[in-house]
């Protein structure tokens, strides 16, 4: 298995396009200044040894050296030994509402964007637990089963949008049923479902589903996204047009805190408002820490071999070439006539 030990250092590669733009600007500025100095043909005669291409070649070698240095800094590794590891964790499903009402902008930039940011932070805080992802609107879908692959879960969250689901609505009851069906049959330990939604639902059976789930040990927590004042629901990308009813009146979507509080109570859990941010994540973490942990077996790499030294050597090689390469024309190359017969 390949990995970077310090993958955050790879982001240093992002500075390379900036350096390229600065180089292009510097070359362009130098050309303008030379044009002001005098005729281009005469200026070249005054600098007969100045190479036209070597500055660019030196820059390319420098750029390659910086690229390999960044990769070496991140320390690429290859897994050499895989073994079984016994771990204990709680099983937590996160159910994310992807209905159109989540596009409302009473929580800027939108309810959905705020919810996705919240879920990413929550997943980071739940490291060590098995986490699964359910998305729902008119129906509920298992997006990712219980896993410790937090990077993939975060990737799914980042790409989540309201166009992923064919039918609209807020089927919270279906999300609860999906969660109960997705746990192992012999899992008698306490489990948790965290529902993140604006609560705009006419799903009368949601409370009954929550009570049924609580009977088999599933604790349900709800996180409300939105405001009591509400906001219109955008129907266009720029948010210039909004959803209207049959009479042409703009539909205002409001956070239904009363329903979400009742739902959490029925599921032996608790309701939170997403605007409390870090406090909500901390409270959820503390609740999940109190759950009885289930032991499971996981195969993972326990030993990795580092290969940063190879990338470092290549970077040093390119730096050496850049250092030894002069800005002057090569006398040997200038004497060569490739068209000479």
Secondary structure, 3 states (H helix, E strand, C coil): CEEECCHHHHHHHHHHHHHHHHHHHHHHHHHHHHHHHCCHHHHHHHCCCECCCHHHHHHHHHHHHHHHHHHHHHCEEEEEEEEEEEEEECEEEEEEECCHHHHCCCCCCCHHHHHHHHHHHHHHHCCCCEEEEEEECCCEEEEEEEECCHHHHHHHHHHCCHHHCCCCCCCHHHHHHHHHHHCCCCCCCCEEEEEEECCCCCCCCHHHHHHHHHHCCEEEEEEECCCCCCEECECCCCCCCECECCCCCECEECCCHHHHHHHHHHCCCCEEEHHHCHHHHHHHHHHHHCCCCEEEEEEEEEEEEECHHHHHHHHHHHHHHHHHCCCECCHHHHHCCCCCC
